[in-house]
Amino acid sequence: MAELILLSKMTLTMEEGFIGEWYVKEGDFIKLDDQLCSVENEKETEDMMSMYEGTILKILAPEGAAYPVKTPIAVVGEPGEDYSALLITKTKAVDEEPQPRFVRPDPTPFVMGDQYRIMPKIRKIIQEKGIDIEELVAFCDGRRITEAEIAAFEKR
């Protein structure tokens, strides 16, 4: 039976999370505690672990965007299973859903292809200040971009 994978809270005060990277793709078979995706909030980045075993039928939340807590981010089930009714008529109360485990990821490269792993709060500051991301990344030289790094970059 198909199940929705919901974005869960990493902290008690978390209201939304930023999907940094999906480690699985549609059609992949997952097992309990497999890493699904990285989720960032304003304080940290952690990997969301699977609570289900089955096939990823649909990824509902693409990388690079923020989603409210308890938003469906993916569907898992049997290959070829029709999950359309699940998306329309979810009968279980969202609060009764089991909560996935989060684990801190192994240190991953700051630069991933042509994208940078930047927390949403920091990304917003960069945009508000009109800072050129390429210059800031070069200035940080592989270090994680923080508010302190932004301040140092502005003072240079």
N, C-alpha and C positions, 0 to 999 in steps of 0.2 A: 504494500500500500504506500502510495506517495506521501511524503511529508515535506512541510516547509521548513527550511533552515532560516531562523530568525536572527537578526543582529542583536546580540545580547550586550548587557552592560559589562564593561571591564572594571568600572569603579562604581561606587554608590551614587555619585553625582553625575555620571555620564548621561547625556541626553542624546548625543548623536556620535556616530563614528564615521571615519573616512576609510573607504576600502582602498588600501594601498596596492595590493597585488593579490591576484588569485593564483593559488598553487595548483589548482585543478581546472579542468575544462569540461564542457558538456560532453557526456559520453564516458568520462572516466569512472572507474569503479573505486569507491572509497570504503574504508573500514573504520570502525570505532577508533577515535583518537588520531585519525590522519589529519595532517594540517590542511586546512581549507583555504584560508586567506589571511593576509595581515590586515589588522584593523588599528587605526590610530585615533587617539583622542587628543585633547590639548596637552596631556601630560606624558603619554607613553605610546609605544607601539607594541602590540602583542599579536601572536598568531592564534586564530580561532580554530579550535579542534572539532572534528566531527563527532556527533553524538549518534550517528546513524551508520548503517552499512547498506550500500546499494550503489546505484548509478546516478551520477549527476545528470538530471534530465534537463534542467534549465538554470542558467545563471541569470538572476533577475536584477542584480546590482552590479553594473560595470565598475571597473577600476577608476579611481580618480574622482570620486564624488562622495559627498557626505550623506548619510542616511540616518533618520531617527532610530533610536533603540526600538527593538521589536518589529522592525520592518522586515518582511520576507526578503531574503537576499538570494536564495537558491531553492531548487526543488530536487529532492532525492527520491528514488524509487526503483522499480524494475524497468529494464530497457523496453522502450516502446509503450510504456504505461501512459494512459490518458490522465493528465493531472489538471485539466482545465477547470473541472468542477471544484477542485481544491482551492484554486485561486479565487473563485467566486464565492463559494459557500463554506468558508472555514468555520467548522462547528465548535472546535475546542476553544475555550477561552485562552487568549494569548498568555495570560499570567500563569496558566497551568502548564505551559510548554516547559520541557526540561531546558536548563540553561547550559550552553556549551562551556567547556573549559577553555581558558586562554593560557598560553604560555609565552614567555618572552622568547622572541626568535633568536637564533644564533646571529651574531653580528653579520649583517648583510651589507653589500656595497651600497654606498650612498647614491651612486649613479647606477641606474638600471636602464640600459639602452639609451634612449633619448629623454628619459624621464628621471626626475629627482625625487627621492623619498623625503618629503617635507611635511611636517605636521600641519594640519589645517590652520591652527592658530598662527603659526609662523608664516604660512603661505599668505594668509590675509594681511599680516603686517607688511610683507614684501610688496604685495599689490598696492596697499594703501600708501606706502612710501614711494612707490614708483621705481623701485630698485631693479636694475637689470639682473635677472637671475643668473645669467652666464658669468657676469663679473663677480657676483657674490659667491657662486660655487667655486670659481677660481681662487678667490680670496680665502675661502675656508679650507681649500686644499684637502678635500676628502673628509673633513670633520663634519659632524652633524650640525646643521644650521640651527642656531638658537637665538634668542633675543640678544644675548651678550655678543654673539658673532655679528649680528646686524648692527649693533651699536658701534662695535669696533670697525666695521666696514665703513660706516658713515663718517667716523672720525679720521680715517686714513688720509 
